């Protein structure tokens, strides 16, 4: 994939980013080209954050944002995903981490929908998710909302409602 400066991309852990620059850097093993990514939406948690992605690993660590049609299709796919749950925190962390590391949107949405379903179930019992599950849920939700907002040219609050309705 040929990425360019000012292109919006999805970084595997950084969410929606903009390619701010392409630099050649040497960290001791020779000159390497890096994509310099900055968060698309800047807040107090990511101010002045720059993510350096080596060009030869770019396809493993980032991807283009969804097209309008892909984003609409994804919202429909989310509706059909059946949530899964592992009662063992260790097993859940391993299984969910494995799904997230595939980088596939359907796998990411499966984890998101599973966490959301568990959160709703626990709320009926006046309980809540563990901190790590809650953190996962919020990060995944934020990244998906930002990407769909860009792809569908809709405000974040409208995307949030569409996702909630799909979950």
C-alpha positions in Angstrom: 0.0 0.0 0.0 1.3 3.4 -0.9 0.6 5.9 1.9 1.0 9.6 1.5 1.4 12.6 3.8 -1.9 14.0 5.1 -3.7 10.6 4.5 -6.0 9.4 7.3 -5.3 5.9 8.4 -6.1 3.5 11.2 -3.2 2.5 13.4 -3.6 -0.9 15.1 -3.4 0.6 18.6 -3.5 4.4 18.0 -6.8 4.5 16.3 -7.5 7.2 13.6 -4.4 9.1 12.7 -3.0 11.4 10.0 0.3 10.7 8.3 2.0 13.9 9.3 5.4 13.2 7.7 7.6 10.5 6.3 11.1 10.5 7.7 14.3 8.5 7.3 15.7 7.7 10.7 18.6 5.6 12.0 18.1 3.9 15.4 21.4 1.9 15.0 20.5 -0.6 12.3 20.8 1.7 9.3 18.5 4.2 7.6 14.8 3.2 7.7 11.8 5.1 6.3 9.1 5.8 8.9 5.5 7.1 8.6 5.0 9.7 11.4 1.4 9.5 12.6 -0.4 12.0 14.8 -3.9 11.3 16.3 -6.8 12.6 14.2 -8.6 13.8 17.3 -6.3 15.4 19.9 -7.2 15.3 23.5 -5.3 15.5 26.8 -4.3 11.9 26.7 -2.5 12.1 23.3 -1.3 15.6 23.0 2.0 15.8 21.1 1.9 12.0 20.5 3.7 10.8 17.4 3.6 7.2 16.4 6.5 6.1 14.2 5.6 3.2 11.8 8.5 1.6 9.8 7.5 1.6 6.1 8.3 -2.1 5.8 5.8 -2.9 8.6 3.1 -0.4 7.6 0.6 -3.0 6.3 0.8 -4.9 9.6 0.3 -1.8 11.8 -2.0 0.4 9.9 -4.6 0.4 7.2 -6.7 3.0 5.2 -10.0 4.1 6.7 -13.1 2.5 5.5 -14.9 3.8 2.5 -18.5 5.0 2.8 -19.9 1.7 1.5 -17.6 -0.4 3.7 -18.7 1.6 6.8 -22.4 1.2 6.0 -21.9 -2.6 5.5 -20.0 -2.8 8.8 -22.8 -1.3 10.7 -25.1 -4.0 9.2 -22.6 -6.8 10.0 -22.4 -5.7 13.6 -26.1 -6.5 14.0 -25.5 -10.1 13.0 -22.5 -10.8 15.3 -23.2 -13.1 18.2 -21.4 -12.0 21.4 -19.2 -14.5 23.1 -18.1 -14.5 26.8 -15.4 -16.3 28.8 -15.9 -16.2 32.5 -12.2 -16.7 33.3 -10.6 -13.3 33.1 -7.3 -14.8 32.0 -9.0 -16.8 29.2 -11.0 -13.8 28.1 -8.0 -11.6 27.9 -6.1 -14.2 25.8 -9.0 -14.8 23.5 -9.9 -11.2 23.0 -6.3 -10.1 22.6 -5.9 -12.8 19.9 -9.0 -11.5 18.1 -7.9 -7.9 18.3 -4.4 -8.7 17.0 -5.9 -10.0 13.8 -6.7 -6.4 12.9 -9.9 -7.6 11.2 -12.8 -5.3 11.8 -15.3 -8.1 12.3 -13.1 -9.6 15.1 -12.8 -6.1 16.7 -16.5 -5.7 16.5 -17.0 -9.2 18.0 -15.0 -8.1 21.0 -16.7 -4.8 21.2 -20.2 -6.4 21.0 -19.3 -9.0 23.6 -18.1 -6.5 26.1 -21.1 -4.3 25.5 -23.5 -7.2 26.0 -21.7 -8.2 29.2 -21.9 -4.6 30.4 -25.7 -4.5 29.8 -26.1 -7.9 31.6 -24.1 -6.8 34.6 -26.0 -3.5 34.8 -29.2 -5.4 35.3 -27.6 -7.0 38.4 -26.2 -3.6 39.6 -22.7 -4.8 38.8 -20.1 -3.5 36.3 -17.3 -4.7 34.1 -13.8 -5.2 35.4 -11.5 -2.2 34.9 -9.6 -3.9 32.1 -12.8 -5.0 30.3 -14.2 -1.4 30.7 -11.0 0.1 29.4 -11.0 -2.3 26.3 -14.7 -1.4 25.6 -14.1 2.3 25.7 -11.0 2.2 23.5 -12.6 0.0 20.9 -15.8 2.1 20.9 -13.9 5.4 20.6 -11.7 4.1 17.7 -14.7 2.6 15.8 -16.8 5.7 16.3 -14.0 8.0 15.0 -13.5 5.8 11.9 -17.2 5.5 11.1 -17.6 9.3 11.7 -15.0 10.0 9.1 -16.1 7.3 6.6 -19.8 8.3 6.8 -19.2 12.0 7.2 -21.5 12.1 10.3 -21.0 13.7 13.7 -19.6 11.4 16.5 -22.8 11.6 18.5 -24.9 10.3 15.6 -22.3 7.5 15.1 -22.5 6.6 18.7 -26.3 6.2 18.5 -26.0 4.0 15.3 -23.4 1.8 17.0 -25.6 1.4 20.1 -28.5 0.4 18.0 -26.4 -2.2 16.2 -25.1 -3.7 19.4 
